Amino acid sequence: MKVEQANYIKAIFTAVFAFLSALLGVLAVPVILLVVCNLIDYATGLMASKYRAQDINSYKSIRGIFKKVSMWLLVVVGAIIDEMLLYASTSIGWKSPVTFLVACVVAMWLICNEIISILENIQDMGVNIPAFMQPLVKHIRSQVEDQVKVDNDSGGE
């Protein structure tokens, strides 16, 4: 019986991830990673609040949830911008070789911010984190920002 249950669970997960992949395309992995990071950040934030001598109340919790949902909406806005750019480029006869570039960059930037927040939460709980992790994530975030600046500068000439 347990083998059958495990197979059903595997089938459900496979179906959900296949649906998300078909729906989101190249955005599937960044969106899934963002949601996972949001959940981990929320959980570690709740755990770290005890170490920070902060109280947990429903008002703060709902604000945190709204913040996470707003992050997802930022990715949606990036996807809308991507679709507008794709429509505009095809209207002038140029086929863009990339899809969802803005949305992916937004998602990667948000993921880096979430990882930094997770590391800070874990550090506040008294857990030693490897010294290279926080600067590494901050470096990745700055690389994403720098790449966007370079692309904007070269596109404007």
Wavefront OBJ file of the C-alpha trace (Angstrom):
o trace
v 0.000 0.000 0.000
v 2.818 2.413 0.805
v 4.370 1.886 -2.618
v 1.081 2.820 -4.273
v 0.830 5.969 -2.121
v 4.384 6.929 -3.022
v 3.591 6.452 -6.704
v 0.500 8.659 -6.397
v 2.508 11.358 -4.662
v 5.184 11.164 -7.359
v 2.527 11.360 -10.065
v 0.917 14.417 -8.441
v 4.251 16.228 -8.101
v 5.172 15.337 -11.673
v 1.832 16.588 -12.975
v 2.074 19.854 -11.005
v 5.623 20.587 -12.138
v 4.823 19.596 -15.744
v 1.836 21.956 -15.684
v 3.943 24.786 -14.245
v 6.673 24.156 -16.791
v 4.189 24.178 -19.665
v 2.499 27.306 -18.317
v 5.616 29.310 -17.438
v 8.198 27.975 -19.898
v 11.653 29.380 -19.128
v 10.200 31.175 -16.099
v 9.297 27.893 -14.380
v 12.622 27.347 -12.605
v 13.117 30.952 -11.407
v 9.492 31.181 -10.214
v 9.682 27.856 -8.357
v 12.994 28.895 -6.788
v 11.493 32.242 -5.777
v 8.491 30.582 -4.121
v 10.758 28.112 -2.294
v 13.018 30.962 -1.121
v 9.932 32.960 -0.022
v 8.718 30.030 2.089
v 12.155 29.425 3.617
v 12.609 33.143 4.337
v 9.185 33.376 5.966
v 9.864 30.299 8.122
v 13.357 31.408 9.152
v 12.017 34.908 9.855
v 9.444 33.456 12.235
v 12.103 31.338 13.933
v 14.582 34.218 14.154
v 12.001 36.546 15.696
v 12.317 34.635 18.972
v 16.067 35.272 18.993
v 15.560 38.947 18.151
v 13.135 39.346 21.057
v 10.378 40.274 18.615
v 6.814 39.223 19.061
v 4.936 37.468 16.300
v 1.514 38.897 15.548
v -0.970 38.463 12.755
v -0.465 42.036 11.471
v 3.268 41.517 10.923
v 2.654 38.079 9.440
v 0.096 39.316 6.939
v 2.426 42.176 5.952
v 5.159 39.603 5.310
v 2.814 37.512 3.190
v 1.725 40.597 1.226
v 5.401 41.398 0.625
v 6.021 37.908 -0.762
v 2.951 38.110 -3.018
v 4.164 41.515 -4.229
v 7.440 39.880 -5.252
v 5.507 37.438 -7.417
v 3.619 40.366 -8.907
v 6.946 42.017 -9.787
v 7.840 38.934 -11.822
v 4.426 39.169 -13.517
v 5.103 42.831 -14.329
v 8.468 41.791 -15.796
v 6.692 39.176 -17.928
v 4.215 41.817 -19.120
v 7.113 44.081 -20.104
v 8.693 41.140 -21.934
v 5.464 40.506 -23.837
v 5.203 44.197 -24.756
v 8.787 44.174 -26.043
v 8.129 40.977 -27.992
v 4.992 42.449 -29.537
v 6.756 45.686 -30.432
v 9.749 43.881 -31.937
v 7.608 41.567 -34.063
v 5.574 44.574 -35.209
v 8.686 46.088 -36.749
v 9.736 42.747 -38.241
v 12.452 41.722 -35.791
v 12.152 38.406 -33.966
v 13.657 38.543 -30.485
v 15.870 35.519 -29.719
v 15.021 35.568 -26.001
v 11.800 35.239 -24.060
v 11.028 36.516 -20.581
v 14.414 38.191 -20.117
v 13.124 40.998 -17.863
v 11.012 38.601 -15.785
v 13.968 36.222 -15.321
v 16.271 39.050 -14.257
v 13.652 40.334 -11.793
v 13.185 36.817 -10.394
v 16.940 36.267 -10.034
v 17.365 39.592 -8.245
v 14.506 38.767 -5.869
v 15.915 35.285 -5.237
v 19.288 36.808 -4.301
v 17.553 39.195 -1.880
v 15.621 36.314 -0.339
v 18.796 34.259 0.096
v 20.511 37.198 1.795
v 17.501 37.537 4.125
v 17.550 33.791 4.863
v 21.247 33.968 5.714
v 20.637 36.959 7.996
v 17.772 35.120 9.745
v 19.910 32.031 10.265
v 22.779 34.176 11.518
v 20.439 35.909 13.997
v 19.576 32.480 15.396
v 23.226 32.028 16.297
v 24.136 29.612 13.516
v 27.518 30.238 11.945
v 27.253 30.494 8.200
v 30.236 29.999 5.902
v 32.055 33.286 5.446
v 31.906 33.121 1.650
v 28.125 32.725 1.335
v 26.833 36.225 2.000
v 29.437 38.033 -0.130
v 28.859 35.463 -2.886
v 25.110 36.114 -3.006
v 25.640 39.884 -2.829
v 28.142 39.581 -5.691
v 25.631 37.635 -7.800
v 22.979 40.291 -7.109
v 25.372 43.089 -8.086
v 26.330 41.178 -11.253
v 22.651 41.008 -12.222
v 22.298 44.753 -11.588
v 25.522 45.523 -13.481
v 24.467 43.389 -16.450
v 21.160 45.236 -16.667
v 23.024 48.581 -16.547
v 25.426 47.438 -19.307
v 22.530 46.218 -21.477
v 20.682 49.507 -20.969
v 23.783 51.561 -21.769
v 24.598 49.632 -24.957
v 20.951 49.575 -26.111
v 20.583 53.306 -25.815
v 23.401 54.198 -28.213
l 1 2 3 4 5 6 7 8 9 10 11 12 13 14 15 16 17 18 19 20 21 22 23 24 25 26 27 28 29 30 31 32 33 34 35 36 37 38 39 40 41 42 43 44 45 46 47 48 49 50 51 52 53 54 55 56 57 58 59 60 61 62 63 64 65 66 67 68 69 70 71 72 73 74 75 76 77 78 79 80 81 82 83 84 85 86 87 88 89 90 91 92 93 94 95 96 97 98 99 100 101 102 103 104 105 106 107 108 109 110 111 112 113 114 115 116 117 118 119 120 121 122 123 124 125 126 127 128 129 130 131 132 133 134 135 136 137 138 139 140 141 142 143 144 145 146 147 148 149 150 151 152 153 154 155 156 157
